[in-house]
Amino acid sequence: MARRGWGNDMTRSIPGARITRAEYDEVSLYAPNRAVARIDLSDNTNLWGMPPGAAREVHRAASASITRYPPLYADELKQAIAAYLGGGVTPDMIVTGCGSDDVLDSAIRALGPPGTIVAHLQPSFAMIPRFARVNGLEPRPIMMTSEFDADADAFIAARPRIAYLCSPNNPTGAPLSRTSIERVIRGVPGVTIVDEAYAEFAAENMLDLLATSPRLLISRTMSKAFGLAGLRIGYAVGDPAVVAAVEKSRGPYKVSAIAARAAVAALTEDLDWVRERVALAVENRERLVRALRLGGYAPVASAANFVLVPVSDATGADRALRDRGIAVRPFAGLAGIGDALRVSVGPWDMLEECVSALTALAAPGEAGSA
Ligand SMILES: *Cc1c(COP(=O)(O)O)cnc(C)c1O
């Protein structure tokens, strides 16, 4: 991706004046390689496309009145989300946003006083330490256990105002155990955020814990299973008081009129479409894991729509795949794992090409072999 002149450049400043905080300057611009590839398995979006009801609403809404502001806090969308989640979730327990990125950023700002600790699973979603820093909080990585689970004791010992867990976790794909999630919620003094961006692909989610845990906030997104990443729709569910605090920090008008209409259609008309693609993703995920094992790799067992594949040289393997028109997400020196590639699950013909390219790489003497 082309970098604009002053994104990460700490050497440039206005003469005689510091324009940003020192801790802010330490944050780098989030800019992974997003170059177009023939087969893009890099971002865990829905590779089967966009749900039909949502697609229809995007076309309709585009010709409707967009000279006016959308609803302040997306009330109709909250109702559709509450109905989708069921289990006693009501609209006042939901805050929406411009992607769950926006909701997570707003939650950290609302719930964590500047200078306090955001304890986050490591490795996990790369945006969290960035959101902590830009909001004046201190990110504290908590190394996952050797079973890819959250180390509840270490989270509790950090005494964070915000504990961030992600289940299934990105980039490992592993689900966290219910026991350790519950222990973190009970044991930390502040709010625990459980990021369930990939819950639709997993056997289990933590929504039922909301009934007994007022200090739990669960974030979700419509970017992954629902195929609407380009529209930027995310949300979080929690106690009405916690949600109200996050909504205030989020501010008005964060879900565009077109996005809200498409999301409501997806949640009311397209659930069968989504569930069918989720079932295919789960089936293809297991097939991908088996094929990679046969090819000489040891992928991490996944409950999401992607698979993490440890390799000896992620940069080299990524380059070799790119040369064949295939994009994955490379990680160099991932904590507790080492170099690895994160491969999104999609239709089998896409995965097949990726598997054969990786299998060729693993052959003795090839660059980036496993
Ligand atoms: C993709 C992803 C998100 C962000 O989703 P948006 O709603 O598109 O902002 C949040 N958390 C995790 C773990 C993700 O992988």
The ligand as a Gaussian input file, in Angstrom:
#p B3LYP/6-31G(d) Opt

LIG

0 1
 C      -11.887000      -8.403000      11.422000
 C      -11.833000      -8.243000      12.898000
 C      -12.454000      -7.168000      13.544000
 C      -12.868000      -5.924000      12.835000
 O      -13.943000      -5.982000      12.122000
 P      -14.646000      -4.693000      11.530000
 O      -16.014000      -4.842000      12.063000
 O      -14.543000      -4.858000      10.075000
 O      -13.978000      -3.466000      12.038000
 C      -12.460000      -7.118000      14.915000
 N      -11.850000      -8.074000      15.627000
 C      -11.225000      -9.096000      15.059000
 C      -10.572000     -10.110000      15.904000
 C      -11.182000      -9.207000      13.675000
 O      -10.509000     -10.205000      13.110000

